[in-house]
Amino acid sequence: MDTTGPDQAGLLEVDIHDLSREGVGIARHQGQVILVPQTVPGDRVRIRPEGLRRRQLQGRVEAILQPSAQRRRPPCILSDHCGGCSLQAMQDTAQQAWKQTMVQETLRRLAAIEPPLRPLLSAEESLGYRNRAIIPLERLDDGRLRAGFYRRGSHRIVNMNHCPVLDPRLDALIAPLKADLEASDWPVDRHGRGLRHLALRIGQRSGELLITLIASSADLPGLESLATSWMQRWPALVGVCLNLQPEPTNVLMGPETRCIAGRAWLEEPFAGLRFRIGSDTFFQVHAPQAERLLPSLREACGDPQGRLIDAYGGIGTFGLPLAAAGWGVDVVEQHPSSLDLARSNAAGNGLEGRVRFHQGSVADHLEALLNGTDPVGAVLVDPPRRGLDPAVLQTLLRHPSPRLAYLSCDPATLARDLRLLTGLQGYRLRWVQPVDFFPNTTHVECLAALERS
């Protein structure tokens, strides 16, 4: 539906008909797209046009004239400001329907394919699910400490004491840790000297907790004493760590992590195995959803025949359950501490005879593994958000395995890579399984199952 014309104050009445990939409402006026934050599809709103931002016309809501049937009261009081969760004003079922459609349309538009898309695996719990948080910190001129996520579209911190998407046991740590860090005389600057971020992690089933401070240097007098007091205060806390990130970069964690008290890892049951998870290593933030994806992953890889290459293998989150299902697995991982934990996890679960480990980039190891003496039956790739490196794509096309399972955290980069992988003499796309690892956000994971043409 089109808009009404501007009134004397320059305001417009518009209907919100969709969301951008960032969760911003989309309206139209005289053929022009207008992005309207804090709206949901079905809203009719009065907006004030605010000019161009990143070459897109923006509008600010002045009034919600008719709320959408999809709208609800956000469960977080900071939802209008914090950029962490952009879909909190949408009902859960509406979020899930939007994600399903968004994946389908992204694959159609960018991959030029009609995706064989399965129904979204929705999460049973849309709040209290995150098992990890990395929270930016800053100290104001008057000494007060701010801790919180960034305001939408900026690098300004929205100060918080609670976050409803965090596991409640992590959420309960935020306020007391802020108070202790504020009472210290340490400098706090997320772009410069001193403390930068507070990282929290929990084993959702084991209940074990890790606290990690991210700082530019180890010059934090009294840290050992404070860490000891935290260990005494919270019996579930198994370790306090310090990660050193001296570079002024958007990469949050640096290459060195020191254990200040306790141990640098927690233990957690997952997929019938027991995993050690480090303070600085990757693990899925919604573990129950990752477990729900495993049957689809086993289906995508097929029956164990030959070896399986687990590229971007991390601590063995998916590779080790596949080894337990009968595969011989080659884990490729660039991060040394992640690979050390993968070795430990394989040994701790009696799987060391089924798993081989390769430290380095996937681009450096993949071709040799595909051309090795042991036949490869399947490849699992779980790349970062930017998708597959061009060299990895070319290797997969030159030496296609019978099965390829591609787990992606970004439908757009997945679509780009699928277009190349399913091109002439490439792979055939069997199906795509979207899964909601991040309720209340626009993020959605997808598992694509491919086979050699």
C-alpha positions, 0 to 999 in steps of 0.5 A: 500500500502506498503512503499518504502525502506529507502534512504541513510538518513534513510527516508521512503516514506509511505502511511497513511491508517487510524488514531489511536483513538488519531487521529495519522496517521497509516502507515505500513512498512514491516508489522510494524505499524508506527504512524505518527502525523500530517497526514490524511488518503490518504497522501503519506509522507516522514518520519524519523523513531524515534524509539519506544514510548509506544511500538509503532514505531513513525515517523516524517513527513519530507515532504508531497509528495502527500496530501490526498483528505481529507486534508485541511488547518487547521483553527487554526494556532496552530494545528500542536502543540496544542493537543486540536484538532487532526483532524483539517487537515481533511475536516468535511465530512471526519472526520464524515465518520471516526468517523462512521467507528471508532465506528462500528469497535470498537464495532465489535472488543471489544463487539464482536457484529455486531452493529445496528449502525445509521448514525452519527448525525453530527454538523452543526457548527464545529467551535465556538461551545464549551461553556466551556474551562478550560485553563492551566496557568503557569508563566515563570521566566521572569514574562510572563504568558502562557495560552493554551492547552498542546502540543500533547503528553506532559504537555508543554503549547502551548501559545495562545490568540485565540481558534477557537473551542470556542464560539467567546464570550469566545475566545474574553476573553482570551487575556485580561484576560491573560494580567490582570493575567500577571499583577498581582503578583500572583504565577502561577503554574499548579502543585503547588502553586498559580493559576493553570487554567482559566475556562470560561463558556457561555450560548450560547443562554442567552449570560451569562458568568462565569469566574472561577479561579482555584488555590491552595489557596485563597491567591490572594491579590486584587482578589475582586477588579479585579473581580469587574473590570471584572464585570464592563468591560463585562456586560454579565459577571454574576459571577466571582468564585474561585475554590480551588484545593490544591492537586497536582492531575490531577483532575482539580477542587477541592471540594470548589468553592467561588463566588467572584463577582456576582453569581456562576451560569449562566442561559441557555434555553435548551430543552424548559426548563431553566437551572442554570449551575454552574461554577464547574458543568458538562453541555454538551459543544455542547448544540445544539447537546445535544438537537438533541440527545433528540428525540433518548433518548426519543425513547430509554427510550420508553413511560413513564411507571413507573419511570425512573432512571437518573443515573449520573444525574448531573444538570438534563440535560437529566432527566428534559426533560424526566420528562417534557415528562411525566416520574417520574424521580429519579436523582442520583448524587454524586456531591452535588453542581450539585444535588443542581442545579438539585433541583433548575432547577426542581423547576424553571421549575415546575417539582419538583413533578415529580422528586426525588433526591438522593445524592451519588454514583450510586453503592450505590443507584441503587439496592434500586431504582430498587427494590423499591415499584415503578416499574421502566420502564427505566434506563438512564446511562451517566457515565464518560469516564471510563464507568460503575463501575463493581458493577453497571453493576452487579446490572443492570444484576441482576435487568434488567429494561425493557429499558436501555439507555446508553450514552457514551463518549468513544466507547471503554468502551461502547463496553466493557460494552455492551459485558457484558450487552448483554451476556447470560440472559442480554439485547438485543441491539436495536440500537446505535446512534453516535453523534458528540459533538466534531468536529475537535477532535477524540471524539464521543458520542454514545447512545445505546438503550437496552431492557430486553431480 
